[in-house]
Amino acid sequence: MSGTGGTESEGARENPWAWREGRNPYRGTAFQVLDLDPDLTGRAAIKARVRKRRQRIIRGAERFPVHGRVLDVAEVNAAEEAINDPAGRLLAELLTHRPEPEGADPAELAEEFAESQPPDLPAPPKVAIDRSVLAGLTPAPAPREFVPLWIEEGEQ
């Protein structure tokens, strides 16, 4: 039981991103275990990839480690079940970090930005106010009547 009154497995369902027993939840996701692209669609294509991964693990698991950890067939089967379950697949997709897209080096872009000059902005248009017209647009002041907040003794 945990301190909140639930079991440890309930806590695991509540926060799948929590580090437990030194295990990083972002490593060894179902997609990584199955060597499967999260964008791969089609049941036949997914099953073929899973079958291929399972065969690799059976024939030589030590040649295909995931983040330095050697897998077994049970982990492949559990990952396949997670991918087949819509909620499990969504969780695995959320836990999967996608590689940075190819492009310019951020350090080079930052250096280029620091050296660049701000763009020349056009001058804002000048606004002319005709005060004689402005006076006619405003309403006349209303007579003010102040209601006292309190009454002094002797006044009525």
N, C-alpha and C positions, 0 to 999 in steps of 0.2 A: 504494500500500500504506500502511496505517496503522501506527502504532508497535506495535500488538498482533499484527501478523502477518496480519490480514485486509485485505480491500479496503475502500474507502470505502463501497461499496454494502452490504457486510455490516455495517458500523458503523451505517448508516442503518436497517437492519432491527433491530439490537440496541436502539437507543434512538431511537424516532420523536419523542420529546419534546425532543431536543437542538436547540439553536439552531445553524443552519448558515448561514454566509455572511450573517450579519445577519438571517436570516429567522426570524420568530416562528412556531413550529409550530402555535400555537393560532389563528392567523389564516389564513384561506384554506383551511379544511378542505373536504373533499369536499361536505359539506352546505352550507357557505357558498358555495362556487363554484356549486353547482346551485340555490341558493336553495330548499333543501329542508328541511322540518321533520324532525328525527331520529325523531319519533314517527309519521310518516306510514308506513302499511303498505299492502300490496297492490301487486303488480307493475305493474298497469295505471295506478294513480295515480302511482306513482313515474316510470314511463316518460313519462306525459303531462307531468309537471312538468319532467323532463329535456328533453323535446322542446321545450317552451315556452321553457326557458332557452337552449337552443341557438339557437332562432330569434331570440331577443332579442340574443344575442351576434353572430349573423350580420348582423342588420339595423342594430345600433348599439351596439357593445360599450362605447363611451365613455360611454353613458348609464347603464350598469349596472356600475360599478366595485365591486370587493370590497376594502374597506379601502384605498381610494385607488389600487388597481391595476386596470388595464384587462385584462380576460380575453380569451383567444382560444379558438377552437373546440377546439383540441387540449387545453387545460386542462379544458374541459367534458367532453370524451371521456374523459380520464384520471380525472376525478372520477366519472364514470358507471361506469367499470370498477371503481374502488375501492368504490363503493356496491354493485355487483352481487356482489363477492367477500365472503363472510361475514367473513373476517379483516379485510379492508379496511374494511368497514362498521363493525365493532366498534372498530377503531382510530379511525376518523373520529368515532364517537360519543364515545369517550373524550376526544378532543381538542376536542370541541365544548363550549364553555361556555354553559350555559343562562342566560337572563336571570333576574334576581332576581324572585321572585314578588311580586305587588302586595300591599302590606300596610302596616303602620305603619312609620314612619321609625325606624331603629335608634337614632338620636341622641335622639329624643323618648322612646323606651322606656328608654334608659339614664338619662336625666334623671329620668323618672318613678320608676324603680327606686331611684335615689339618694335621692330625697325620701321614699320610703315607709318605714314602720316595719316591723320584723319582726313576723310574726304571733304572737299570744299562744298559747303552747303549754300544754296542760294539764299540771298537776303530775304527776310520775311517781308511780305507786302506791307506798305505803309498804310496805316488806317488814319483817316482824317475825321475828326469829330467836329460837326457844326454845332456849336454851343447854343445858337439861337433856336435850332430845331429841337435840341435836347431838352431845353426848358419847357417847350410845349408838350413834350411826351410825358413829363412827370406830373403826377396829380398834385393838386394844391394841398398844403398841409391841413390836416384835420384838426379841429379844436380839441385841445387836450383837457380832460377832466380827470383829476386824480382822486381816487377814493382812499381816504386815510385807512391805514391798517389797524390803528387803534385810536381811541378817543381819550383825550386827557380829562382828568377830573374837572368838573365844572363846565365842560363844553357839552353841547347837545347838538 
